[in-house]
Amino acid sequence: QVQLVESGGGLVQAGGSLRLSCVGSGRTFSSYAMAWFRQAPGKEREFVAAISWSGGSTYYADSVKGRFTISRDNAKNTMYLQMTSLNPEDTADYYCAAIEYNGSYYYTQAWEYDYWGQGTQVTVSS
């Protein structure tokens, strides 16, 4: 079991950058494949990016490809989402998620993940 806590959200102008962090509890952080999702007001939660247990493989939604970078540091039990060239459409609550898995498949559906953080709010002003 892992507990997840996100941080790093805030208000930023269009074109700006933010880095989100997700810290996991427990000694087996590296056993989990992880992802970032986001949910805008009135919309369903959507996949943003995923990263394998080792950090060696990543996968992105088309809407963020080339602008966002997902990474992790298993020694620090932390996953990151570096967001650049932000635009108002990126405004949402951002959630990190984990599933105990060390294979090569990328899970992109929210229901597939077992553990979630509480979310951190990102607001991009125009």
N, C-alpha and C positions, 0 to 999 in steps of 0.2 A: 504494500500500500504506500502511496505517496501523497503528500499534501503540497499544493502549489500556491504560490503567492506572487502576483504580478505587481510591477511598479514601473514608473517611468512615463506614465501618461501625462497629458497636459494640454494647454492651448498653444497652438503654433500657427503662424501665418502660412498661407499657401506658398509652396516652394521651399518651405523649411524642412527640418529633419527632427526626428526623435528616435531614441533608443529605448525600447521596452525590455524589461528583464522579468524572468520567471524563475523563482528559486524553489527548488523541491526539497522536501524533507526526506529523511531516510538514507540508508547506506547503499541502496541499489538504484540510484538515479540512472545509471548507465544501462539498466535493464529495460528502459522505457523509450519507445519511439514517441516523439512529441510533435506538437503542432500549435500554430496560432490560428484562432478564429476571430471573427469580429461580428458584431451585431449593431446595426444602425437602428434608430427609433422607428418602430413600425415595420421592421423587416426581419426576415429570418436570419438566424446565425449562419455565416458563410465562412468557408475555408479560406485561409490566407496563405499559409505555408506549412510545410512539414519537414521534419529532419529525422534521420535514422538514429538509432541508439548510439552509434559511434560518432555521429556528426559528419560522417563521410559522404552522405548523400542527402540532397535537399530537393524539394519540389515546391513549385509556386503556382498560385492561381494566376491566370493570364492578366488579371487586373492590376497585379502588383509586380509582375515579373520585370526585372531590370531596375526597379525602384526600391524594393525591400530585400533585405538579406537576413536569413535565419541562420543562427549558429548556436553552438552550445559549448560549455566547458564542464565536462563531467567531474573534474577535480573540485569545482566550485558548486556543483549541483545547480547549475544555472543555464538557462536558455535565453537567447536574446532575439530581438527583432529590430534590426536597424532599418528605419524608414526614412527615405529621402524623397525629394520632389513631391511632397505631400500636397494633396488638393482637397477641396471641401468634401468630395465624395469618399474620402478616407475617414471622415468623422464617424466614430462608432465606439462602442465599448469593445475592448480587445481582451480575449481570453486565451490563456494557455491550457493545453490539454495533454494528457499522457495516456498511453496504453502499453502494457507490459508486452513487449514484442521486440525481437532482435533479428527479424528477417529483413527482406528488401522491398516488401510491398509498401506502398504509401496509402495510408488511410486518410480520406478527405471528407468523410461524412461525420458530422458531430456525434451521431448516435453510436459510432464505433469506438469512441473514446470513453474510458472508464473514470478518469480523474480530471477535475477542472479547478482552475483558480477562480477567484471572486471577480476578476475583471479589473481593467484599468481604462479610464476614459480618455479618448483622444479627440480633440476638437480642432479642426483646421478652419481658420477664418479666411475669407476671400479678400 
